[in-house]
């Protein structure tokens, strides 16, 4: 679910898209560049843990949520600068993802890691032109839709370059997958990491709840949004996660 609520609300604030980093090879060996928000390099900073070190549990002094938050901050700044309003959607998606994870009985530390990773789920939008992001989904041509569909993969690579742990990067990439297997990698059902399924549904929840609804009351709009999510369960979304999140939100709104 790559469409976000800021795509229609911020049309007049769109800025020129950043260009994708060059893949042209160097003529002679040189040091790999450090990550910086200006270069948008995909190379990891020198202080980032190697995948082997992370797998062995050698990331010292910080848990996964802290690492994702600290090292992903520059990516959030970049996508917000590219398209103002992106951070609002990122924060809302993170909140819904945390709520769903808690409802599904994740340990708090794991739920916090999902929350912080969800905040980065659309950082790949820096490679989508702002003009495309400003368009309504139905107005995009095939090239524009392809860019939107590819952004989770871009985002995962950017996160790796920023030193975000590989596990969280995998969740970002897998958030593009559909429960019915019609996503880019063809993963279906339980083959998609549960954390990625939660992130996708959290993103969809924010999109549906923030869609324009002038002709409906807030309660009617919420019911319509939840009905849409349930219809998407089993096709695009994991129905178990949909029920967990909508059930939790129903209880909260009745208080």
N, C-alpha and C positions, 0 to 999 in steps of 0.2 A: 504494500500500500504506500506508494511513493508520493502521492499527492498530499500537500500540506495546506493548512488553512490560510497561510500567508500568501498563497499564490494569486488570489484575487484581491486581497485587501491592500496590498502594497504595490500595485502596478506602477504608480507614478514615482516610486522610489527606486526603481530598478537601476542598477549600475551595469557598466560594461563587464562582461564575463572575463575572468582570468583565462589565459591560454593554458592549454595542457602542457606539462613539462616536456622538453625535447627528449627524444629517445636516440638522437644521433650519437654514435660512439665517439669517444675521445681519441685523438691521434697518438697520445702517449699516456702511460699510466699516471694517475694522479689520485690524491686522497678523495675518498667519498665525502661529499659535502654534508655538513650538519643540517638538521631540520631548521627551517625558518619560515615564518608566515609569508615573507616576501618571495622566497624562492619556490615555495610549494613543492619542494623536493620530496620524493617518496623514500629517500634514504634515511635510516634511523639515526638519531643522535648518538654520539660516541658513548654516552652514559647509559644508553638503553640496554636492558638485559638481552642476551642472546636467547633464541627460542629454546635451546638446550638448557640454559640456566633456568629459564622460567619453568620448563617442564620438570626440572629436578627440584623445584621449590626453593631456588636460590635467590629469589627477589626478596631482599631483606628489608625489614623495617616498615613495609607498607602492605596493606592488603590489596586485593584486585580492584575494589571500588576506588580506593585512593589513587592508585596508579592510573586508572582510566581517567579519573577526574583531572588529575594534575597534568598528564601528558596530552589529554584531549582538549585542554582549554584553548590552545592556540587555534585548533581547528574550528571550534565554536566561534571564536572571534573572526576567523576568516570567512565563514559562511554568513555570519551576520553582516559583515562589511559588504559582501557580495550581494546579498539580498536582505535588506532590513526586515525584521519580523521573524526570521528563521529561528532565533533563540526562543521566542515565545512558544513556538510549536515544539521545539526540542525539550523545553522544560515541561510542557504539558504531557508529552509522550513519556518522559521519564517518570512523572508522577503516576500516570496510569499503569505503566509497566511495574513500578514498585508495588502498587496496590494489588495487581493481579498476582505477582509473585508471592506476596504475603498470603493472599487468599488460597494459593495453591500450596501453602505450607513450606515454602522455601525458608531456610535459616536466614536470619536477618543479614548476615554478611553476604550471602549469595544474592538476596533480594536487592541489596545496595549495589552490588556489582552489575546486576541487570539494569537497575535504574540509571547508573552512570553510563553504561554502554548505550542504552536507549537514547540518552541525550545526544549521542554522536551518530544516530542512525541515518541522518541526511547530510552529513558533512561533505559527501561526494557531490552535492549540488553546486559546489564552487566551480565544477567543470561543465555545468549546464548554463548556457547563456541566460542572462536575466530576462531577456525578451521572451524566451521560451517559458521560464518560470512564471511570467506575468500572464500568460495565456490561460484561458479556460481549457480544461483537459480535452473537450470536444473540438477545440479550435487548433490543436496541435497537429502538425503533419507527422508523417512516419518517422522522419529523422528526429523530431522533437520528442516523440514518444519513446524512441529507442534510447535517447540520452537519459530521460527520466528513469527508464527501466534499468539502465546500466549504472546509475549513480551509487547503489549500495556496494558494488564491486570497486568503484573508484574510491568510495569512502573507506572501505576496508584497507585499501592500499595506502591511502593517506594516513590512516591511523597507525598502520605498521611503521610508516616512515617517521611518525611522531613518537614512536616508542611505546605505543599502547600495546599491552600484552596480547599475544597471538590468539588466546582463547576469545577475548572480547572482539578482536578483529573478525574472527570466524563468525561470531554472532551477527555482526553488522552485515557481512556478506550474505549470510543465510536468511536475513530478514526479507530478502527479495523473493524467497521461495513461497509457493502456494501449497496449501495443505493437500490439494488434489494432484500435485505433481506437475502442474503446468508452468512452473517457474523456470528461471534460466538454467539451473543445474538439474532439473528434473527430479529433485528430492520431493518425497511425499510423506505425509503423516509423521510417524515417529522417527523417520530418518532425518527430519529437520530438527536441529537442536531446540529443545523446549524454550530456552532463553530467546532464541530468534523468533519463535512463534509468538511469544509474549510481546516482543518488541513490535512485530508487525501489527498485532491486534491493538496495542496501545496507540500506535500511529493512526490506525483506522478509526479508533474511538474518538480521538481528538478531531479528526477531519469531519466526522459525521456530527459531532456535538457542536461544532463551530460553523457549520454550513448555515447560510442565510435562512431565516424562518419567520419572515414578517407576518405571515398569515396564521401562524400557530402560537399558542401559548408555550411557555418554557416547558411545562410538563408534557404537552403534546409533542413538542419537538424532541424531547428526550426519549419518549416512548417510540417515536418514529426512528430515531437513530439506533436505539437498541434493537428494534425489529430488523433493521437493515443488517446489523452485525450478526444477528442470529440466522438470517437468511444466508449470509455469506459463510456461516459455519459449515464445515464439511466440504466446501468448495475452495474458496480463497483462504479461509481462516480455520484455525483449530476450534471445533465447537466446544470442547471442554474449557479452553481458556476464555472463549467468549462468555460462557455461562459464569465462570468465576468472576470476570471483571464486571459484567453487567449486574450480576447479583450483588456484588459488593457496592456498586454505585447506587443501585436501588435502595439498599439499606441505608446508605449515608444520606441520600436525598429525602428519605422519609422522616428523618430525625427532626 
